[in-house]
Amino acid sequence: MIETTDSRPLPESFESFPLTRPEYISAMVHFYRGEMYRSQVWRMRLDTTTNWAVVTVAGMISFAFSSPDHGPLTVLLANILVTGFLWIEARRYRIFCVYRARVRMIEENFYLPLIRRSLVSPMDDWRDRVARDLDVPTFKNTQLEALLARLKRNYLWIYGILLVTWVARLFTHPTPAQDLAEVYSRTAVGAIPPSVVVSAMALFYLSMVIALFTPSSRHGVVEEISGLERELSH
């Protein structure tokens, strides 16, 4: 017990017992395992959302070609559903990046010097950074950056498949088109004329391609593994 000037005992505080080196290492090991588990949980949620999108696209394509009565509207609706999945996955990706950043911070500044048997960490203030993030967790990227990251990683291919499917559906169903004028007329959706539908699709895909070359598409991306290892023996 710590005594004051009036001889009244004060309760011992946590700070009055500094951690020993084994206690510190043990605490960091358990902390790392916890953060790794949480990052893996959110990584699996990312894969789940992508699987939803793939299964939805497969089902919509099968439905569109299953009968001549099923128009190209099915494929257009699939674009809307996939966009919804992309938005959900981007939100999950932002949360995944929070835990992944902590995991990488510990790996680079705690385990890397430990393996090298060096007392010098690559980043001097990494403990303060992790502590601040535990106190006030913050996202590492914006929603737009997350959207573009997941679009570049997975959804660009899904949208491309839907575009090819839509064009193939116009050329082949319900019967093979005789000329481009007939293909153009098939793009109409109910009372919506072909010019509006084609313009909307062109604007949608053109905006997507342009967005991939914006500065936001190069920020906020977490690459767990990058590059090709040339030294195969290593």
C-alpha positions, 0 to 999 in steps of 0.5 A: 500500500502507498501511504499519504502524508496523513497516514491514510493508505491508498489503493495500489494502482496498475501503474505502480506495478510495471510489466516485466519483459515476459509479461509484456511479451505474453500480453502482446502475443495474446493481443496479436492473436485477438486482432488476427482473429478479428481480421480473419472474421471480417476477411471471411465476411468479405468473401461471403459478400463476393459469393453472394454477388457471384451466385446472384449473377449466375442465377440471373444469367441462367434465368435470362437465357432459360426462356425467350419470354425473359427479356434483357431486363433481368441482366440490368437488374443484376447490375443493381443487385451487384452494386448493392453487394459492392456497397456492403462489401466496401463497408466490411472492407473498411472495418477489415482494414482497421484490424488488419492495420493493427496486425501488420503494425505488430508483425512489422514492429514487434515480431520482425525485431523479435525474429531478427533478435534486434531491439530496434523496431522499424517505427519508433512510435508504433506502440503509441499509434496502436494505443491511440487506435485502441482508444479511438478506433478510426477507419483507414480509408474512405467509403469511396476508396473502399468501393474502388478497391473492391471494384478493382479487386473483384467486381470489375470482372463481375460487371464485365460478365454482366455486360457481355451477357447483356450484349449476347442476350440482345444478339441471340434472344429470342431469335438471332438478330438480323442487323444492328437496328434490331439489336438496338430496338431490343434494348428498350425496357417497357416504355423506356426507349432504347436511347435512354437505356443504352445511354444509361449503360454507357454512362454507368460503365464509362464512369466505372472505368474513369473512377479506376484511374482517379487518385482515390483508387490508389489509396486505402488498399490493403495488400496482404501479399505483393510482388513475386518472389524471385528467389524460389529457394527462399 
